[in-house]
Structure formats: structure tokens, C-alpha cells
Amino acid sequence: MTDPLPAARFGDRRAGEFSFREHLELIRTRPGMYGLDGSYGNYVTYLYGYDAGTQGSALLGFREWLLLRLGQQSSFVWSSLITELAVPGVSGSLGHRGLDEEQDHRAVLALFQFLGDFLRDRDAERNGLRVIFRDYSLRFAE
């Protein structure tokens, strides 16, 4: 029996492996390649699955980061918080189901802007995620 061929390596990654940031850029620019139609609801469903596949580590702290941007406590999940922030006047409780075409487009733009800003803050320093959780707990401590 022969051993499988070793995977080509690039730095600390194997060929075909992407960082989360690189993956986001790929699904944003080429949604059809991933079976997506480019709608907010499709991206949200995909990202929930991606996050589940990473056991919650891909989006860890994202909801708290969004709540800091919103400036108030909420029971909404991150996807509804984005609609709340991106499309004022549309209830976040409806999530993506209550969006018309223009609102959906604004939500998609906001999704990728917020994700990029979150990843920048999270990865800006070694303790970026810790800073997000600290700021969240200080802001919303009861």
C-alpha cells in the first residue's frame, strides 16, 4: 500500500486552504461558484454553516462587536443585527425575509463591510478578541 502524496504547502497552509478573510472575498465576488445567488439570506445561511463547521470560531465575537456598533443591548442574532444597522426602519426581527431588492443589496454590502471591520479589529492585535469581549462586558454590564 502506498502512502498518499503529501499536500503542497504554502507557509502554514496546504494548497487549497484559505483564510476566513480570503474565503469571504471569494464568496462575495463569486457567489455562484459556491452555489449562492448573492442575496443576503443566502450569504447568511452559508455563513451560519461555515461558522458551525468551525465549531463557532469563525464568527466568535461578531455579535458582540455588532452590539457595540448598535449601541444597545438586543436579543437578535448577528444576521438580524446587520439588517437593523444597515436598513433603518426595517425590523431586524424579520431578518432577511422582509427586505426588498434595494434593502437586500444594502444588507449584503453592510454584511461584508461589517465582517471586514470586525476581522480587522479582532486581528489588529494579539488580544483583539479579548478587547471586543471586554468592551462588550463593560458597555452592557448589569
DSSP file with accessible surface (Angstrom, degrees, kcal/mol):
  #  RESIDUE AA STRUCTURE BP1 BP2  ACC     N-H-->O    O-->H-N    N-H-->O    O-->H-N    TCO  KAPPA ALPHA  PHI   PSI    X-CA   Y-CA   Z-CA
    1    1 A M              0   0  235      0, 0.0     2,-0.3     0, 0.0     0, 0.0   0.000 360.0 360.0 360.0 137.3    0.0    0.0    0.0
    2    2 A T        -     0   0  129      1,-0.0     3,-0.1     3,-0.0     0, 0.0  -0.693 360.0-114.7 -99.1 149.8    1.4    3.4   -0.9
    3    3 A D        -     0   0  145     -2,-0.3    -1,-0.0     1,-0.1     0, 0.0  -0.519  40.4-100.5 -74.8 146.8    1.2    6.5    1.3
    4    4 A P        -     0   0  116      0, 0.0    -1,-0.1     0, 0.0     3,-0.1  -0.314  46.5 -93.8 -64.0 152.7   -0.9    9.3    0.0
    5    5 A L        -     0   0  166      1,-0.1     2,-0.1    -3,-0.1     3,-0.1  -0.418  45.4-107.2 -64.9 139.2    1.0   12.1   -1.7
    6    6 A P        -     0   0  118      0, 0.0     2,-0.1     0, 0.0    -1,-0.1  -0.432  37.8-108.6 -66.9 143.5    1.8   14.9    0.8
    7    7 A A        -     0   0   49      1,-0.1     2,-0.1    -2,-0.1     0, 0.0  -0.470  36.2-102.6 -71.3 142.5   -0.3   18.1    0.1
    8    8 A A        -     0   0   57     -2,-0.1     7,-2.7    -3,-0.1     2,-0.4  -0.439  42.3-145.7 -62.1 140.1    1.6   21.0   -1.3
    9    9 A R  E     -A   14   0A 145      5,-0.3     2,-0.5    -2,-0.1     5,-0.3  -0.896  19.8-170.7-117.6 142.7    2.2   23.5    1.5
   10   10 A F  E >   -A   13   0A 129      3,-3.8     3,-2.2    -2,-0.4     2,-0.3  -0.922  69.0 -54.9-128.5 102.4    2.4   27.3    1.3
   11   11 A G  T 3  S-     0   0   71     -2,-0.5     0, 0.0     1,-0.3     0, 0.0  -0.491 123.1 -17.2  65.3-122.1    3.7   28.7    4.6
   12   12 A D  T 3  S+     0   0  154     -2,-0.3     2,-0.3    -3,-0.1    -1,-0.3   0.320 127.1  77.5 -96.7   6.4    1.5   27.3    7.3
   13   13 A R  E <  S-A   10   0A  89     -3,-2.2    -3,-3.8     4,-0.1     2,-0.2  -0.842  73.2-125.6-119.6 155.6   -1.3   26.2    4.9
   14   14 A R  E >   -A    9   0A 126     -2,-0.3     3,-2.0    -5,-0.3    -5,-0.3  -0.578  49.5 -80.0 -88.0 159.1   -1.9   23.4    2.5
   15   15 A A  T 3  S+     0   0   53     -7,-2.7    -1,-0.1     1,-0.3     3,-0.1  -0.311 119.6  26.2 -56.7 138.6   -2.8   24.1   -1.1
   16   16 A G  T 3  S+     0   0   65      1,-0.3     2,-0.4    -3,-0.1    -1,-0.3   0.336  91.9 120.9  88.8  -8.6   -6.5   24.9   -1.4
   17   17 A E    <   -     0   0   81     -3,-2.0     2,-0.3     0, 0.0    -1,-0.3  -0.733  42.2-168.9 -90.2 138.1   -6.8   26.2    2.1
   18   18 A F        -     0   0  102     -2,-0.4     2,-0.1    -3,-0.1    -4,-0.0  -0.933  23.5-115.4-123.5 149.9   -8.0   29.8    2.5
   19   19 A S     >  -     0   0   48     -2,-0.3     4,-2.6     1,-0.1     5,-0.2  -0.363  37.9-107.6 -70.8 163.5   -8.1   32.1    5.5
   20   20 A F  H  > S+     0   0   24      1,-0.2     4,-2.7     2,-0.2     5,-0.2   0.923 122.5  53.2 -60.1 -41.5  -11.6   33.1    6.6
   21   21 A R  H  > S+     0   0  108      1,-0.2     4,-1.8     2,-0.2    -1,-0.2   0.923 110.4  46.5 -60.4 -44.3  -10.9   36.6    5.2
   22   22 A E  H  > S+     0   0   75      1,-0.2     4,-2.1     2,-0.2    -1,-0.2   0.899 111.4  52.5 -64.5 -39.8   -9.9   35.2    1.8
   23   23 A H  H  X S+     0   0   21     -4,-2.6     4,-2.5     1,-0.2     5,-0.2   0.913 106.9  52.4 -63.3 -42.1  -12.9   32.9    1.8
   24   24 A L  H  X S+     0   0   10     -4,-2.7     4,-2.3     1,-0.2    -1,-0.2   0.906 108.3  50.9 -60.5 -41.8  -15.2   35.9    2.4
   25   25 A E  H  X S+     0   0   91     -4,-1.8     4,-2.4     1,-0.2     5,-0.2   0.901 109.9  50.8 -64.5 -38.0  -13.7   37.7   -0.5
   26   26 A L  H  X S+     0   0   39     -4,-2.1     4,-2.4     1,-0.2    -2,-0.2   0.928 112.5  43.9 -66.2 -44.6  -14.3   34.7   -2.8
   27   27 A I  H  < S+     0   0    0     -4,-2.5    -1,-0.2     1,-0.2    -2,-0.2   0.860 114.3  52.0 -71.7 -29.3  -17.9   34.2   -1.8
   28   28 A R  H  < S+     0   0  108     -4,-2.3    -2,-0.2    -5,-0.2    -1,-0.2   0.934 119.6  32.9 -68.3 -45.1  -18.5   38.0   -2.1
   29   29 A T  H  < S+     0   0   67     -4,-2.4    -2,-0.2     1,-0.2    -1,-0.2   0.730 133.6  27.0 -86.6 -23.5  -17.0   38.3   -5.6
   30   30 A R    >X  +     0   0  141     -4,-2.4     3,-1.0    -5,-0.2     4,-0.5  -0.435  65.3 155.9-136.6  61.0  -18.0   34.8   -7.0
   31   31 A P  G >4>S+     0   0   29      0, 0.0     5,-2.4     0, 0.0     3,-1.7   0.873  72.3  60.8 -58.6 -37.8  -21.2   33.7   -5.1
   32   32 A G  G >45S+     0   0   59      1,-0.3     3,-1.6     3,-0.2    -5,-0.1   0.817  93.6  64.5 -60.7 -29.7  -22.3   31.4   -8.0
   33   33 A M  G <45S+     0   0  100     -3,-1.0    -1,-0.3     1,-0.3    -6,-0.1   0.759 107.9  42.5 -64.5 -21.1  -19.1   29.4   -7.6
   34   34 A Y  G <<5S-     0   0   58     -3,-1.7    -1,-0.3    -4,-0.5    -2,-0.2   0.176 124.4-100.5-109.7  13.7  -20.4   28.4   -4.1
   35   35 A G  T < 5S+     0   0   66     -3,-1.6     2,-0.3     1,-0.3    -3,-0.2   0.700  80.5 134.6  76.9  20.5  -24.0   27.8   -5.1
   36   36 A L      < -     0   0   19     -5,-2.4    -1,-0.3    -6,-0.2    -2,-0.1  -0.724  52.6-150.2-104.1 153.1  -25.1   31.2   -3.8
   37   37 A D        -     0   0  113     -2,-0.3    -5,-0.1     2,-0.1     3,-0.1   0.398  47.9-108.6 -99.9   1.4  -27.4   33.7   -5.6
   38   38 A G  S    S+     0   0   24      1,-0.3     2,-0.1    -7,-0.1    70,-0.1   0.494  74.2 134.6  87.1   3.7  -25.8   36.8   -4.0
   39   39 A S     >  -     0   0   29      1,-0.1     4,-2.4    69,-0.0    -1,-0.3  -0.491  66.5-118.0 -84.8 157.9  -28.8   37.6   -1.7
   40   40 A Y  H  > S+     0   0    0      1,-0.2     4,-2.8     2,-0.2     5,-0.2   0.930 114.4  51.9 -59.1 -46.2  -28.4   38.5    1.9
   41   41 A G  H  > S+     0   0    7      1,-0.2     4,-2.4     2,-0.2    -1,-0.2   0.885 109.4  50.0 -60.9 -38.0  -30.4   35.4    3.1
   42   42 A N  H  > S+     0   0   49      2,-0.2     4,-2.4     1,-0.2    -1,-0.2   0.924 112.1  46.9 -65.9 -46.1  -28.2   33.1    1.0
   43   43 A Y  H  X S+     0   0    7     -4,-2.4     4,-2.8     2,-0.2    -2,-0.2   0.915 112.0  51.4 -61.8 -42.2  -25.0   34.6    2.4
   44   44 A V  H  X S+     0   0    5     -4,-2.8     4,-2.6     2,-0.2     5,-0.2   0.941 110.4  47.8 -61.5 -47.5  -26.3   34.4    5.9
   45   45 A T  H  X S+     0   0   92     -4,-2.4     4,-2.0     1,-0.2    -1,-0.2   0.928 113.2  48.8 -59.6 -44.4  -27.3   30.8    5.6
   46   46 A Y  H  X S+     0   0   59     -4,-2.4     4,-2.8     1,-0.2    -1,-0.2   0.928 111.9  48.3 -61.2 -45.4  -23.9   30.0    4.1
   47   47 A L  H  X S+     0   0    1     -4,-2.8     4,-2.8     2,-0.2    -1,-0.2   0.855 107.8  54.1 -69.5 -33.7  -22.0   31.8    6.9
   48   48 A Y  H  X S+     0   0   80     -4,-2.6     4,-2.3    -5,-0.2    -1,-0.2   0.922 112.4  45.6 -62.5 -41.4  -24.0   30.1    9.7
   49   49 A G  H  X S+     0   0   45     -4,-2.0     4,-2.3    -5,-0.2    -2,-0.2   0.914 112.4  49.8 -66.4 -43.4  -23.0   26.8    8.1
   50   50 A Y  H  X S+     0   0   59     -4,-2.8     4,-1.0     2,-0.2    -2,-0.2   0.936 111.7  48.9 -59.9 -45.4  -19.4   27.9    7.8
   51   51 A D  H ><>S+     0   0   28     -4,-2.8     5,-3.0     1,-0.2     3,-0.7   0.910 109.9  51.4 -62.8 -41.3  -19.3   29.1   11.4
   52   52 A A  H ><5S+     0   0   72     -4,-2.3     3,-1.8     1,-0.2    -1,-0.2   0.900 105.6  56.5 -62.0 -38.0  -20.8   25.8   12.5
   53   53 A G  H 3<5S+     0   0   65     -4,-2.3    -1,-0.2     1,-0.3    -2,-0.2   0.734 107.6  47.9 -66.5 -21.5  -18.1   23.9   10.6
   54   54 A T  T X<5S-     0   0   40     -4,-1.0     3,-1.4    -3,-0.7    -1,-0.3   0.178 119.7-111.7-100.0  13.7  -15.5   25.8   12.6
   55   55 A Q  T < 5S-     0   0  186     -3,-1.8    -3,-0.2     1,-0.3    -2,-0.1   0.835  74.1 -54.4  57.7  36.0  -17.3   25.0   15.8
   56   56 A G  T 3 <S+     0   0   26     -5,-3.0    -1,-0.3    -6,-0.1     4,-0.2   0.489 114.2 111.9  84.2   4.8  -18.2   28.7   16.2
   57   57 A S    X   +     0   0   71     -3,-1.4     3,-0.7    -6,-0.4    -2,-0.1   0.809  63.8  64.8 -83.7 -26.6  -14.7   30.0   16.0
   58   58 A A  T 3  S+     0   0    9     -7,-0.4    -1,-0.2     1,-0.2    -7,-0.1   0.911 117.8  24.8 -62.9 -41.4  -15.1   31.9   12.6
   59   59 A L  T >> S+     0   0    9    -12,-0.1     3,-2.4    -8,-0.1     4,-0.5   0.188  84.3 145.1-111.1  17.2  -17.6   34.4   13.9
   60   60 A L  T <4 S+     0   0   84     -3,-0.7    -3,-0.1     1,-0.3    -4,-0.0  -0.362  78.2  10.4 -58.6 122.5  -16.8   34.3   17.6
   61   61 A G  T 3> S+     0   0    2     -2,-0.1     4,-2.4    71,-0.1    -1,-0.3   0.303  95.1 112.3  92.1  -8.6  -17.3   37.8   19.0
   62   62 A F  H <> S+     0   0    0     -3,-2.4     4,-2.5     2,-0.2     5,-0.2   0.931  77.1  48.4 -65.4 -44.3  -19.1   39.1   15.9
   63   63 A R  H  X S+     0   0   62     -4,-0.5     4,-2.4     1,-0.2    -1,-0.2   0.937 113.4  47.8 -60.8 -44.2  -22.5   39.5   17.6
   64   64 A E  H  > S+     0   0   40      1,-0.2     4,-2.0     2,-0.2    -1,-0.2   0.912 110.7  51.8 -64.4 -40.1  -20.9   41.3   20.5
   65   65 A W  H  X S+     0   0    4     -4,-2.4     4,-1.5     1,-0.2    -1,-0.2   0.914 110.3  48.9 -61.7 -42.9  -18.9   43.6   18.1
   66   66 A L  H  X S+     0   0    0     -4,-2.5     4,-2.6     1,-0.2    -2,-0.2   0.893 107.6  54.5 -65.2 -39.1  -22.2   44.4   16.2
   67   67 A L  H  X>S+     0   0    0     -4,-2.4     4,-2.4     1,-0.2     5,-0.7   0.881 104.5  54.4 -63.7 -35.6  -23.9   45.2   19.5
   68   68 A L  H  <5S+     0   0   29     -4,-2.0    -1,-0.2     2,-0.2    -2,-0.2   0.892 110.7  46.6 -63.1 -37.0  -21.2   47.7   20.4
   69   69 A R  H  <5S+     0   0  109     -4,-1.5    -2,-0.2     1,-0.2    -1,-0.2   0.880 111.6  50.6 -70.3 -39.2  -21.9   49.4   17.0
   70   70 A L  H  <5S-     0   0   36     -4,-2.6    -2,-0.2     2,-0.1    -1,-0.2   0.854 100.5-141.9 -67.5 -34.6  -25.6   49.3   17.6
   71   71 A G  T  <5 +     0   0   26     -4,-2.4     2,-0.3    -5,-0.2    -3,-0.2   0.585  67.6  71.6  84.5  10.8  -25.1   50.9   21.0
   72   72 A Q  S   <S-     0   0  109     -5,-0.7    -1,-0.2     2,-0.0    -2,-0.1  -0.990  85.1 -97.6-152.9 157.6  -27.7   49.0   22.8
   73   73 A Q        +     0   0   79     -2,-0.3     2,-0.3    -3,-0.1    -5,-0.0  -0.423  44.2 171.9 -74.7 149.0  -28.4   45.5   24.0
   74   74 A S        -     0   0   23      2,-0.1    -7,-0.1    -2,-0.1     7,-0.0  -0.986  39.7-140.1-154.3 154.2  -30.5   43.2   21.9
   75   75 A S        +     0   0  110     -2,-0.3    -1,-0.0     2,-0.0    -2,-0.0   0.424  67.8 118.2 -94.3  -0.4  -31.6   39.6   21.8
   76   76 A F        -     0   0   46      1,-0.1    -2,-0.1     4,-0.1     2,-0.1  -0.293  67.3-117.0 -67.4 150.9  -31.2   39.5   18.0
   77   77 A V    >>  -     0   0   74      1,-0.1     4,-2.0     4,-0.0     3,-0.7  -0.355  39.3 -95.3 -76.5 166.7  -28.7   37.1   16.3
   78   78 A W  H 3> S+     0   0   17      1,-0.3     4,-1.9     2,-0.2     5,-0.2   0.858 123.0  56.6 -58.5 -36.5  -25.9   38.7   14.3
   79   79 A S  H 3> S+     0   0   11      1,-0.2     4,-1.4     2,-0.2    -1,-0.3   0.886 110.0  44.7 -66.0 -35.3  -27.8   38.5   10.9
   80   80 A S  H <> S+     0   0   14     -3,-0.7     4,-2.2     2,-0.2    -1,-0.2   0.826 108.1  58.2 -76.3 -31.7  -30.7   40.4   12.3
   81   81 A L  H  X S+     0   0    0     -4,-2.0     4,-2.3     2,-0.2    -2,-0.2   0.888 103.8  53.4 -62.9 -37.1  -28.4   43.0   13.9
   82   82 A I  H  X S+     0   0    0     -4,-1.9     4,-3.3     2,-0.2     5,-0.3   0.940 108.9  47.2 -64.9 -43.7  -27.0   43.7   10.5
   83   83 A T  H  X S+     0   0    0     -4,-1.4     4,-2.3     1,-0.2     7,-0.3   0.905 110.9  53.4 -64.8 -36.0  -30.4   44.4    9.0
   84   84 A E  H  < S+     0   0   60     -4,-2.2    -1,-0.2     1,-0.2    -2,-0.2   0.909 117.2  37.1 -61.7 -41.0  -31.1   46.6   12.0
   85   85 A L  H  < S+     0   0   47     -4,-2.3    -2,-0.2     1,-0.1    -1,-0.2   0.862 122.9  41.0 -79.2 -38.2  -28.0   48.6   11.3
   86   86 A A  H  < S+     0   0   19     -4,-3.3    -3,-0.2     1,-0.2    -2,-0.2   0.771 120.7  36.8 -85.9 -28.5  -28.0   48.6    7.5
   87   87 A V  S >< S-     0   0    0     -4,-2.3     3,-2.0    -5,-0.3    -1,-0.2  -0.691  79.7-157.3-129.0  76.2  -31.7   49.2    6.8
   88   88 A P  T 3  S+     0   0   98      0, 0.0     3,-0.1     0, 0.0    -3,-0.1  -0.235  78.6  29.0 -55.1 140.1  -33.1   51.6    9.4
   89   89 A G  T 3  S+     0   0   90      1,-0.3     2,-0.6    -5,-0.2    -5,-0.1   0.215  94.9 102.8  94.0 -17.0  -36.8   51.3    9.8
   90   90 A V  S <  S-     0   0   22     -3,-2.0    -1,-0.3    -7,-0.3    -3,-0.2  -0.890  81.3-114.8 -98.2 126.0  -36.9   47.6    8.8
   91   91 A S    >   -     0   0   53     -2,-0.6     3,-1.5     1,-0.2     4,-0.3  -0.394  11.8-146.2 -63.9 127.8  -37.3   45.4   11.9
   92   92 A G  G >  S+     0   0    0      1,-0.3     3,-1.4     2,-0.2    -1,-0.2   0.731  94.9  74.3 -62.8 -22.0  -34.3   43.2   12.5
   93   93 A S  G 3  S+     0   0   66      1,-0.3    -1,-0.3     2,-0.1     3,-0.1   0.758  90.9  56.4 -66.5 -20.5  -36.7   40.6   13.8
   94   94 A L  G X  S-     0   0   81     -3,-1.5     3,-1.5     1,-0.2     4,-0.3   0.632  90.0-170.0 -80.4 -15.5  -37.8   39.9   10.2
   95   95 A G  T <   -     0   0    4     -3,-1.4     3,-0.4    -4,-0.3    -1,-0.2  -0.331  62.4 -25.7  60.9-135.3  -34.2   39.2    9.3
   96   96 A H  T >  S+     0   0   64      1,-0.2     3,-1.2     2,-0.1    -1,-0.3   0.606 124.7  81.0 -87.0 -10.1  -33.7   38.9    5.6
   97   97 A R  T <  S+     0   0  181     -3,-1.5    -1,-0.2     1,-0.3    -2,-0.2   0.797  90.7  49.9 -69.7 -26.7  -37.3   37.9    4.9
   98   98 A G  T 3  S+     0   0   35     -3,-0.4     2,-0.4    -4,-0.3    -1,-0.3   0.284  86.8 111.3 -96.9  14.1  -38.7   41.4    5.0
   99   99 A L    <   -     0   0   25     -3,-1.2     2,-0.1    -5,-0.1    -3,-0.0  -0.711  54.1-148.1 -95.4 136.5  -36.2   43.0    2.6
  100  100 A D     >  -     0   0   88     -2,-0.4     4,-2.8     1,-0.1     5,-0.2  -0.279  44.1 -86.3 -83.8-177.8  -37.0   44.3   -0.8
  101  101 A E  H  > S+     0   0  180      1,-0.2     4,-2.1     2,-0.2     5,-0.1   0.901 128.4  45.3 -61.1 -44.2  -34.3   44.2   -3.6
  102  102 A E  H  > S+     0   0  109      2,-0.2     4,-2.3     1,-0.2    -1,-0.2   0.916 114.8  47.9 -65.9 -43.9  -32.7   47.6   -2.6
  103  103 A Q  H  > S+     0   0   40      2,-0.2     4,-2.5     1,-0.2    -2,-0.2   0.895 110.0  53.1 -64.0 -38.4  -32.7   46.7    1.1
  104  104 A D  H  X S+     0   0   34     -4,-2.8     4,-2.4     2,-0.2    -2,-0.2   0.925 108.5  50.1 -62.6 -42.9  -31.2   43.3    0.3
  105  105 A H  H  X S+     0   0   99     -4,-2.1     4,-2.4     1,-0.2    -2,-0.2   0.919 111.0  48.7 -61.6 -44.0  -28.4   44.9   -1.6
  106  106 A R  H  X S+     0   0   92     -4,-2.3     4,-2.5     1,-0.2    -1,-0.2   0.891 110.5  51.5 -63.2 -39.0  -27.7   47.3    1.3
  107  107 A A  H  X S+     0   0    0     -4,-2.5     4,-2.7     2,-0.2    -2,-0.2   0.904 109.0  50.3 -65.7 -39.3  -27.7   44.4    3.7
  108  108 A V  H  X S+     0   0   18     -4,-2.4     4,-2.0     2,-0.2     5,-0.2   0.945 111.8  47.6 -63.7 -46.4  -25.2   42.5    1.6
  109  109 A L  H  X S+     0   0  102     -4,-2.4     4,-2.2     1,-0.2    -2,-0.2   0.929 114.2  47.2 -59.7 -44.1  -22.9   45.5    1.4
  110  110 A A  H  X S+     0   0   14     -4,-2.5     4,-3.4     2,-0.2     5,-0.3   0.897 106.8  58.3 -64.7 -41.1  -23.2   46.0    5.1
  111  111 A L  H  X S+     0   0    0     -4,-2.7     4,-2.6     1,-0.2    -1,-0.2   0.949 111.9  39.0 -53.5 -52.5  -22.6   42.3    5.8
  112  112 A F  H  X S+     0   0   26     -4,-2.0     4,-2.2     2,-0.2    -1,-0.2   0.860 116.2  51.6 -73.3 -30.9  -19.2   42.3    4.1
  113  113 A Q  H  X S+     0   0  112     -4,-2.2     4,-2.6    -5,-0.2     5,-0.2   0.950 113.5  44.6 -66.2 -47.4  -18.2   45.8    5.4
  114  114 A F  H  X S+     0   0   36     -4,-3.4     4,-3.0     2,-0.2    -2,-0.2   0.911 113.2  50.5 -63.7 -42.4  -19.0   44.7    9.0
  115  115 A L  H  X S+     0   0    1     -4,-2.6     4,-2.7    -5,-0.3     5,-0.2   0.928 112.0  47.9 -62.0 -43.3  -17.3   41.4    8.6
  116  116 A G  H  X S+     0   0   26     -4,-2.2     4,-2.2     2,-0.2    -2,-0.2   0.929 114.2  45.8 -62.4 -43.8  -14.2   43.1    7.2
  117  117 A D  H  X S+     0   0   36     -4,-2.6     4,-2.6     2,-0.2    -2,-0.2   0.906 113.1  50.6 -66.1 -41.5  -14.2   45.7   10.0
  118  118 A F  H  X S+     0   0    0     -4,-3.0     4,-3.4    -5,-0.2     5,-0.2   0.947 111.3  47.1 -61.0 -48.2  -14.8   43.0   12.7
  119  119 A L  H  X S+     0   0    2     -4,-2.7     4,-2.6     2,-0.2    -2,-0.2   0.886 111.1  52.8 -63.5 -36.7  -11.9   40.9   11.4
  120  120 A R  H  X S+     0   0  129     -4,-2.2     4,-0.9    -5,-0.2    -1,-0.2   0.955 114.5  41.4 -61.2 -48.2   -9.6   44.0   11.3
  121  121 A D  H  < S+     0   0   44     -4,-2.6     3,-0.4     2,-0.2     4,-0.4   0.916 116.6  48.6 -66.2 -42.8  -10.5   44.8   14.9
  122  122 A R  H  < S+     0   0   50     -4,-3.4     7,-0.6     1,-0.2     6,-0.4   0.893 121.1  35.1 -64.0 -39.3  -10.2   41.1   16.0
  123  123 A D  H  < S+     0   0   82     -4,-2.6    -1,-0.2    -5,-0.2    -2,-0.2   0.415  89.7  96.8 -97.8   2.0   -6.9   40.6   14.3
  124  124 A A  S  < S+     0   0   73     -4,-0.9     2,-0.3    -3,-0.4    -1,-0.2   0.820  98.8   5.5 -63.0 -32.0   -5.4   44.0   14.9
  125  125 A E  S >  S-     0   0  111     -4,-0.4     3,-1.8    -3,-0.3     4,-0.2  -0.930  86.0 -96.5-145.2 169.1   -3.5   42.8   17.9
  126  126 A R  T 3  S+     0   0  238     -2,-0.3     3,-0.3     1,-0.3     4,-0.2   0.844 124.4  40.0 -59.1 -33.5   -2.9   39.6   19.6
  127  127 A N  T 3> S+     0   0   64      1,-0.2     4,-2.4     2,-0.1    -1,-0.3   0.024  76.5 124.3-105.6  27.2   -5.7   40.2   22.1
  128  128 A G  H <> S+     0   0    2     -3,-1.8     4,-2.0    -6,-0.4    -5,-0.2   0.900  76.3  46.5 -57.0 -43.6   -8.2   41.7   19.7
  129  129 A L  H  > S+     0   0   47     -7,-0.6     4,-2.3    -3,-0.3    -1,-0.2   0.918 111.2  52.6 -66.5 -39.8  -11.0   39.3   20.5
  130  130 A R  H  > S+     0   0  173      1,-0.2     4,-2.6     2,-0.2    -2,-0.2   0.900 107.8  52.1 -61.3 -39.2  -10.4   39.8   24.2
  131  131 A V  H  X S+     0   0   35     -4,-2.4     4,-3.0     2,-0.2     5,-0.3   0.912 107.7  51.9 -64.3 -41.7  -10.7   43.5   23.7
  132  132 A I  H  X S+     0   0    8     -4,-2.0     4,-2.5     1,-0.2    -2,-0.2   0.951 112.9  44.0 -60.2 -48.0  -14.0   43.1   22.0
  133  133 A F  H  X S+     0   0   69     -4,-2.3     4,-2.6     2,-0.2    -2,-0.2   0.885 113.6  51.5 -67.0 -35.8  -15.4   40.9   24.8
  134  134 A R  H  X S+     0   0  127     -4,-2.6     4,-2.6    -5,-0.2     5,-0.2   0.954 111.9  45.9 -63.3 -49.5  -14.0   43.3   27.4
  135  135 A D  H  X S+     0   0   59     -4,-3.0     4,-2.4     1,-0.2    -2,-0.2   0.903 113.2  50.8 -61.3 -39.6  -15.6   46.4   25.7
  136  136 A Y  H  X S+     0   0   44     -4,-2.5     4,-2.5    -5,-0.3    -1,-0.2   0.942 111.6  46.3 -62.7 -47.2  -18.9   44.5   25.4
  137  137 A S  H  X S+     0   0   63     -4,-2.6     4,-0.6     1,-0.2    -2,-0.2   0.881 114.1  48.2 -67.7 -34.8  -18.9   43.5   29.1
  138  138 A L  H  < S+     0   0  124     -4,-2.6     3,-0.4    -5,-0.2    -1,-0.2   0.897 114.9  45.7 -69.5 -38.8  -18.1   47.0   30.2
  139  139 A R  H  < S+     0   0  137     -4,-2.4    -2,-0.2    -5,-0.2    -1,-0.2   0.873 125.2  29.2 -71.5 -38.6  -20.7   48.5   28.0
  140  140 A F  H  < S+     0   0   29     -4,-2.5    -1,-0.2    -5,-0.2    -2,-0.2   0.169  81.6 139.0-114.5  19.7  -23.5   46.2   28.8
  141  141 A A     <        0   0   78     -4,-0.6    -3,-0.0    -3,-0.4    -4,-0.0  -0.385 360.0 360.0 -64.1 137.4  -22.7   45.1   32.4
  142  142 A E              0   0  222     -2,-0.1    -1,-0.1    -5,-0.0    -2,-0.1  -0.839 360.0 360.0-113.2 360.0  -25.7   44.9   34.6
